[in-house]
Amino acid sequence: MTGEIPQYTITDLPEGYVEEPEQNISEDDFACKVYYNEKTDRSIYFDYAYMQQGTAWTYVTEDAENIAVTVNGLEGEMFLTDDWENARNTITWFDPQTNIQFSLNANVGQDDILHIAESVSLVKTEK
């Protein structure tokens, strides 16, 4: 891949969450955004990266149910814990047209994490 990675954001955050720009990371091939809820002291982590040779993400799936999902028409996997109040659920999906893998981690239930993932939108494309 050439050029900087496009910029994405979550457009429909759960109530009370705001983006924490000082914690965000954006590099040529990777980005991480953090959204924080001061009232609940919880964060949502949204990461995405170009998939390229030598790139690998690891997910801890112990004590989690693995469920195939579709996010806006794209195939993905959801890793659900029985105790999402104390452990984050994860959803990851891949866009073959842009060659980007997305990952979302949050202390929310199955329907909520899928809804958040489906609200991810392109902000701008870097040149």
N, C-alpha and C positions, 0 to 999 in steps of 0.2 A: 504494500500500500504506500502511496505517496501523499505528502501533505499532512497537515494536522487532522486529527480525528474530528468529525462533526460534533457539535455541541447539542446534547439532549437534556431534557429536564422532565420532572414529574409535574404534570399540570393539574392533577386532582389529588392533593395531599389530604390525609385525614385531618380533622379539626385540631388546631393547636400547633401543627408542625410548620416550621419555617426553614428555609435554606440557610445553612451556616457557611457563607462564602469563604471565611478564613480557614475552614477545614477542607475545602475542595482542592483536588489535584487535577491538573490537566497537562498531559504531555502529548507528544506527537501521536502516540498509538494507544493511549490509555487515559481514562478519566474516572474520577470518583467524586460523587457529590454526597454531602451529608445533610440530612434534614433533622431538626431537633424539636422536641416538644418539652418546653421548660416545666410545664405543669406535671407531666408524667415522668420526666427525666429519662426519656427514651429517644432513640435515634433510628432513622431509616438510612440505610446505606445503599446507594445506587452506583454501581460500577459498570463500565463498559470498555471494551478493548477490541482492536483489530485482531482477528485470528490470523496467526502466521506461524510458520515453522518455529518450534521451540516454545510456543505459548501454551500454557496449561493452567487451568484453575482447579483447585482442589476443594471439594465440598465434604464436610463431615456428615455422613448419613446414618451414623449410629443412633438408634432410637428415633429415627425419622422414617416416615412413609414416603416412598418415591412415587409420584403421580405424573403421568404424561399430561401436558397442557398445551393449549394453543393461545398465544398472545397476539392479538391483531393479525391472525392468519399465519403466524410463525410458530414452528414447533418449539417446545420447551419442556422443562422438567421442574416440578415443584417438590421440595423437600419439607414435609410437614412434621412438626414435633407435637406430641400430645400436650406439651406444657408451653405453649407459645407466650404465655404471660411472663415466663422466666427465660425462655430460649427463643431466639429469632427463627422464624420460618424463612425459607429461601425459595426464590423462583429464578430460573435462568432460561434465556431463549436466545436464538441465533437468527440473524438476518443474512441469508446467503447473498442477497443483492449488494449489500454494503460490506459484507464480510466482518460484521461486528457481532460480538457476543455481549449480552446484557445480563446483569445479575442484580437482584434486589433482595435485601435482608431487612426484616422488620418483625417487631413483636405484635403481629396482627394475625387474624384467622385466615383461613383458606380463601374465602370469597373476597376479603379485603385486600390481600396481597395481590390477587389476580386483577382486581379493579385498579390498584395502584399501577401495576405493570402495564395495563392497557391504556393508562393515561400518559405514558411516556411519549414525548413529542420532540421532534427535531426543532432546535432553536435556530441554529445557523450552521452552514457548512463553511469550514475554513478553506482558504485558497492557498 
